[in-house]
């Protein structure tokens, strides 16, 4: 635990986070002093080793510390699963900095804490959390939003933290924070006005959407992993993922999976993947590349889950 002074303390992924920068996306723990699990330090003078700026976006790992440089924005360091240091450049934009802190930095920090990070969205269905994973642009957040429209609640968006219970190795998803990222097209399909929401830096047609009233704040057992893929097929369909393909699917959709070998976590990741694959249902949900099919996907997945009971 880290002693903090005069910092706002937030909560995400069941961690208390004392931050030297504002994080409006996160709920605030109503105290400014005390102890926190994670500290975010903003220090323009911080240095992380020679040569970092000569390899933009490359994630260097030395002695378990992850560092990277974003041109025109900042240098970042993540160490010991508890400290994120940001060295902003004079031209840095706070919105872009927050994207990296809550995305890549938090994903690396979860790995350092041996929390399994999946890239996707998670929704609560019948007392369990279902992880929707897929490549960028597959429609993960849009599908999660369709579940919200149908009366279900969001557990996590973009970055999913999975842990194994120390008692019986049951896989559990820990909620992130009550916000989604949605493209303008998805907002329009759901009848939501874009003027109500804040545009995400550098993505004028993607918006931050608060979901505080449709958010599950409690950890839930992992019910399944759903891989969402776009195809040239004309209709939506669902198919079980074979046992032989499950480990590869999980590796492919681990958030920033290139960090796994660099952090020396291949054995941990394999063992955790095997535990998840052995207890969670895993399906591939296919949708046409064109058109808006999120409501049909919700119906198809719910029907399939009922048949699995």
Secondary structure by P-SEA (a helix, b strand, c coil): ccccccbbbbbcccbbbbcccccccccccccccccccbbbbbbccccccccccccccbbbbcccbbbbbccccbbbbbccccbbbbbccccccaaaaaaaaacaaaaaaaaaacbbbbcbbbbbcccbbbbbbbcccccaaaaaaaaaaabbbbccccbbbbbcccccccbbbbbcccbbbbcaaaaaaacccccccccccccccbbbbbcccccccccccccbbbbbbbccccccbbbbbcccaaaaaaaaaccccccccccccaaaaaaaaaaaaacbbbbbbbbccccccaaaaaaaaaaaaaaac
